[in-house]
């Protein structure tokens, strides 16, 4: 099963409506068929606004290779941490009480 990656395209400055529409059409034409694209307006009056287009694409072979390399290291680190925690939980950190335990209702 191939993973999909979320990719972003940002359109910051646009001069006219026709230029913006032409740019959006160009972006739409380059998107994969099942990309589930979304358009959002980000920013504010102080720092400016920009259009952000997010879409999904398939991983490249290089990205998949990198992920498998790091996934093995991540899994090994998690297994070591789990083993450490299991050893730690087996140790009593406080001295046991002397005498009988009384339950009060």
N, C-alpha and C positions, 0 to 999 in steps of 0.2 A: 504494500500500500504506500503510495507516494504521499508525502506531506505537501501541504500548500502553504505558501508564504504570503503574508499581507504586505503589500507594496504601497507606497504613497507617491503621489505627484502633486506638487504644490504650484499654484499659479499666483504669484505675488502682485505683480504690477501689470495692469492692462489699461490701455488708453481709450479704446472705444468698444462699444458693444459688439460691433462686427468682428473686431480682432479677437475679443473674448470668445465669441461663438465659434469662430474658425479654429481657435486653439482647442476648445472643448471637443469639437468634431474630430480634430486630429488625434486627440487623446483617446476618444471613444473608438476610433477605427483601429488603433493599435492594441486595444485590450483583448485578452483571450476570450473565447466564447462563453465560458462559465465563470466569469470573474467576480460576479456579485459586487459591482462597483457602487460606491456611495460618494456623494458630493456634500461637503460641509463648508460652512463659512467659519473661519477661525480668526481670532485676534480681537482687538479693541481700537478705540479712537486714539489712544496714546501711541501704541506700537504699530498700528496699521492692521489692516485686514488682509486675509489671503484665502483663496479657495483651495481646499484640500480634497483630493480625490484618492480614495483608498479602494484597493481591489486585491483579489487573491490570484496568485499564479502558482504553477508547479515549481518545486525546487529544481535548481540546476544540479548537475552531477557533482560539481565542486562543493556546493552547499550540503548535499546529502553525504558526501564523503567526510566533510568536516564535522557534521552532526554525529555521524556514527563513531568517529574517533573520540569526540568529547563525551558522547553518551556512555561509552564504556568506562571512561574515567569517572564520570559522575556516579554511575551505578556502583563502582568499586568503593568510592568514598562514602556513599550511603550505607553500604554493607558494613564497612569498618565502623562507622558511627553507631549503627544499630548494635553491633557486637560490643562496643564500648559501653553503651547504655545498658545492655542486658547484664554485663558484668557488674556495672555500678549498682543496678537494682538488686542484685543478689547479695550485696553487702549491707549489713545493718548499720545505720549511721548514728544510732543512739543506744545507750545501754538499756537492756531489758529491765522492767520493773520487778521488784521482789514481791512476793506474796500473791494473793488471789485477786483477780479482777472482779469487781462487784458492779452489777448492772442495777441502776436506779431508774425506776419508772415514774 
